[in-house]
Amino acid sequence: MRNLAYLYIIIGATFWGVIGIFVTTLYNAGFTPIQVVAIRSITACVFLLSFVLVARRELLIIKVSDSKLFIGTGIISIIFFNWCLFSAIKETSLSVASILLYTAPAFVTLFSRILFKELLTRKKVVALLITLIGCILVIGVFPISNQSVSLYGIVLGIGSGLFYSLYSIFGKLALKKYHSLTVTVYTFIFAACAIIPFSGLWESTYLFSNIKVWFAIIGLGLLSTVLAFIFYTKGLELIETSKASIIATIEPVVASLTGFFLFNEKLTLWQYWGIFLVILAVIIVQEQKRKSHETN
């Protein structure tokens, strides 16, 4: 059963890792980053809402006063996280954008210290420093690296990590009251409703006549969002969160391999070392959490 859980986590993380294929296809078709964010939010909302209406309709019951929680997860986090990530992919590369997204655990550590008074242990400080060094190598600001990333791309990539980390903060509060599926469904409902008026999708209706666009839309909304969530959550039911998070670090590895084989993206040796350090930092943080839970 545990091996099956590992497989679920790997499948979920892999589906997240190949998101660049669908995003790049939509860019090549003519969509803008904000339109791609809208497409992901809308399709995920439709698939998830349809599933819950059929299987677990009772999970749709929430208090109106709790809407502020889903404004946090859906608008403040998901919309800005996706926009930063998709823009970073366009501005830098799939590999670089993916690894800068993994600065999220560092932000979660800092926010948890401020908001939830979690201890900032020596291991967490080391992990933060390793993350910083890894990101410096990835973005290529050292003279030893001959491939640098634009400042705008760096800001977008780190911004994706920042807003993604906020999902953990808002989500932690929402999960105290609601089922994880309820939180996810309403996250995308709020995200879709908020992004549609600003997306300008109605100005690009002619782009939907391309069959490749529909494959990309289904891949983005169903494969890299809904199924990724379902497999990852199923794995979480069977193993500890810390172990699941460590296994999920294959996501940037998959993204890097996708960029290399499909889009001919090339990184320097130092950038690969940077990727390794960021993943190592995530493992250190999650190992610290695991030991803390065991002690408690």
N, C-alpha and C positions, 0 to 999 in steps of 0.2 A: 504493500500500500504506500509506503514511504517513497519507494522508487517511482511509483506512479505520480505521486505528488511532485517530485523533482521534474518529471517529464512535463506535467501541466505547467509548471513555472517556466520551464525552458521554452515551451511552445508559446506561452503568452508573451514572454520577453522577446522572442524571435519575431512575433507579429508586430510588436512595437518597433523593433529594429529595422524592419523593411518599410517603414512608413515613408521613407524618402523616395521610394519607387513611385508611389502614388502621388505624392506632393510634386515631384519633378514632372511627372506626366501632365498634371493639371497646369503647372507653370508653362510648360511647352505648348499647351493648348491655348494659352492666353489669359488664364485667370490670375488675379492679383493675390498677394498673401492674405489679405482680409477676406477675400472671397473663398479661399481655400479653408480658412478658419470657419467661415459660415457653413460651407459644405460639410465639413467634418461634424460640426455641432448639430446640424439639421439631420443628417443621415443617422448619426448615433442616437439622437433623440427619437427618431421614427422607429428604428429597430428596437431600442430598449423599451420604449413606451408600448409598442405592439406586443412585445414579449410579456411585460408585466400585466397588461390588460387581460391577456389570455391565461397566464399562469398564476400570478399573485396579485390580483387586483387590490387586495386589502393594503398592500404596501404603498399605495398612492395616497393614503390618508395622512395628512400632516396638519399642523396648526399654522394658521396664517401668520401668527407672530414669529414663527420660526423661518419665515421666508428670508430673513436677513442672513441666515446661515448659508442658504443656497445662492444668495447674491455673492457671498464670499467665495464659495466653491465654483460657481458657474461663471460669474462675470469677472470678479477681481482676479481669480486664479486661472480658470480654463481659457477664457478668451485671450487674456494678455499673454499667458504661457504659450498658447498655440501660435498667436501672432508673432511673438518673439522667436519661437523655434522655427516656424516656416520661413520667416524673413531671414533668419540666420542661415538656414540651409541655402537660400538664394544668394545671400551676400558672401558666404564663406564656402562651405562644402558640407556634405552630409556627415562626414566623419568629425569635423571640427565642431559643428553645431551640436551633434549628439553628445560629445564628451563635455562640452561647456554646460549642457543641460544637467550633467551629473555633478555640478556644483550644488545642486539642490540639497543633498544631505548636510552640507556645511551650513547652509542657510537655516535648515530645520534645527540643527544643533544650536545655533545662535538664538533663533526665535524661541526655542523651547526653554533656553536658559532665562530669557527675558520674561516670557509670558507664563510659563509653567514652573519656573524656578528649578528646572532640572540641573543637576550638578554638571559643571564644566570640568570634567576630569582631565588628567594628564594625557590619556589616550585620545580624547576628543580634541585637545589642543594640537597634539601631534598630527592627527588626521586633518585638521584644518590647514596646518602648515604644508602638509603633503599635497593637499588639494590645490593650494595656492601655487606651489612649485610646479605641479603637474599642468595646471592651466597656463602658466607662463611658458612652459615648453611647448604646449599644444598651439598656442597663438603665435609662437615664434618671435618673441621679443628679445631673446638672447642673441648675441652676435654669432653664436655657434649654429644657429638655425637660419638657413637661407630661404625659408619660406614663411613670410609673415602674413598676418591677417589684419584687415582694416579695423580701425578703432570702432567704427559703426558695427561691424560684424561681431566684435568682441562684446560690445555693450548689449547687442541683441542676444547673443548666446548666454551671457551671464544673466541677462534679464529673464530668459526662459527658465533658468535654474531658480531664480528668485521667486517668480510667480508660481512655478511648479511646487516649490516648497510651501507656499501659502496654502496649497490644497491640503497638505498634511495638517496644517494648523486649523483651518476652518473645518476640514473633514473630521478631525479628532473631536471637535465640539459637537458636530452634527451626529456622529456615530454614538454619542452618549444617549441620544434620543431615538434614533432611527436605524433601521436595517441598512446594511451596506448598499443593497440594490436600490432602496428608496433614495439614498443620498446620491447615487450615481445617476439615476433617472432624472431627478429634479435638478441636478447639476447641469445636465445637458438641455433640459427644458428651459431653464433660466438663461443658459448660454445662447441657445438658438434664438429665443425671443429677443434678447438684447442685441445680438449681432446682425440680424436680418435687416433692420432699417438702415444700417451703415454699410452694408456689404456691396450694394449696387449690383447684385446678381441679376436683376431684371434687365440691366443694360448689356448683359453677356449671354442672353438666352440662346443666341445662335450657336454658341460653343457647345451646347448640349446635344447637338445633332451628330457629334462625333462619337462613335461607338467606343473608342479608346477612353474617352472621358468618363463614360458610364462604368467601364471596368475599374477605372481609377477611383471613382466615387464609391463604388461598392467595396473596393479594397480598403479604402481609407476609413469608411464608416463602419463596415462590418468586420473586416479582417483585423485592421490595426487599431480598432477601438473596442467594439462590442465583444468579439471573440477573444481578443487579447485580455480584456477585463475578466471575462467568464473563466478562461483557463487559469489566469493568475489567481483569481479569488478562490477557485476550486482547489488549487494547490495550497492556498493559505489555510484552508479548512483542515488540512492534513499535517502540515508542518509549521514550525515556529516562524513568526514574521521576520526575525533576524536572518534565518537561513534562506527564506524566500527572497529577501532583499539582496543577499549576497549572490544567489543564483541569477537574479535578474540583471546583474551587472554584465551579463553576456549581451545585453541590448546594444551598448555602444560598439561592442566587438562585431556584432552582426551588421550594424550600420556602417562601420568602417569597411568590412568585407564587401557589402553591397556597393558602397561608393567606389571601391577599388575595381571590382569585377564588372559592374554594370555601367558606371559613369566615368571610368578611367581616372578616378581621383588618386593622387599620389601624395603621400606624406613623407616627411623626413624621418630619419631614425630617432631624432630627438623628440619629434611629435608622438611617435609610437611609445617612447619612454614616458611622455606626459600622460598618454592614455592609461598606461600601466599604473602610474602613480595615483591618478584620480580613482581608478577602480580599487586600488589598494586602500585608499583612504575610506572608501565606502565600506569595505570589508572590516576595517579597524573599528569604525563607528558602530556597525551592526554587531560585531563581536562584543563590544563593550556593553551594548544594550542587552545582549543575551546573558552575559555574566551578571548584569545588574538584576535581571528578572530571576535568575537562579538563586541569587543571594537573598532576594526578597521572598 
